[in-house]
Amino acid sequence: MQKSIAMAICAVMFGVTIGAVSSCAALAQTQNSQAPSEAAIADLKARTEVLARAALARLNALTPEQRLAAPPEIWKVSGAISEFKDCSECPQMVVIPAGDFTMGSPPEEQNAENQHRVTLASPFAVSKFEITFDDWEACVSGGGCGGYLSSDNGWGRGKRPVIHMSWVNATDYVKWLSAKTGKTYSLLSEAEWEYAARAGTTTRYSFGAEIKPDQANFDGSNDGSGPSDVNRQKTLPVGSFSPNAFGLYDMHGNVAEWVDDCWHDQYTAAAPTDGSAWLTDNCTGRILRGGSFEDSPEELRSAGRVGEYKDNSSFVDGLRIARRL
């Protein structure tokens, strides 16, 4: 049941009083904390397919140049599930609607991110926040994640994003979560990450052409000096800033987030156009997205990407996860 529906029913049940508002808010929160039913997921996917079929008939009639220049498409199903948790120790997940968008950046923004059109034909879920120390320690306590307890660099644990994560560590977490819930969790593909970060925008950042220190945690100084309000020089608790239009927090900055793809120096004609990860046999280089607290605005761009060896980790590296529906 969606939050808005739950609130409406609850208001009828309790009447419009201060107590009713509290009771209804609690009920709505409970709805968002429950695992979605298979029937609800099936309904979402079936209704999405209808929207996608109609949109793709129109988009496929365009020339490649017209398709590349077309605005993003978001096929959001009204009244469908929007948030959920599969278990009490699981991350809060946000349902990202299917859609079609231009991935990458124009030549004047960067030269290593050739633009190409990508269709994500089915909805998928993404963790509302970067994975926190609380989330990671639940995995360790549950016998997963190799028993690895990473350092917090003295900045604090709890709701701060877990750091010192390699790509291998990140995949250990989604393997544990999949085994625990019986659902398919994974890292996002690079295309899924950028689509989720942009949230329907075409600008350098989901907030517009520029990004400010009151919108994200990054190095906004001119000379690297700090700590200060523009260069905090450490992580902040997740959700410290406003979310993007999809309801995702910290897609820009705080920690860089591993995605599933192998590193490629440039997008070529071989890059997938269906939103899947671009994989090659036995690749050792993987990709981080979103930038971190120590990065400049350039690294925080929605199209920005950095390669790293899958076994390497640092105090700026964390993760965000996906769940297949």
PyMOL commands that set and color helices and strands:
alter all, ss='L'
color gray80, all
select helices_A, chain A and resi 3-14+18-32+38-59+64-69+133-141+145-147+167-181+190-198+297-300
alter helices_A, ss='H'
color red, helices_A
select strands_A, chain A and resi 73-75+83-84+93-96+98-103+116-120+124-127+185-187+256-262+285-289+305-309+317-319+321-323
alter strands_A, ss='S'
color yellow, strands_A
deselect
rebuild
show_as cartoon
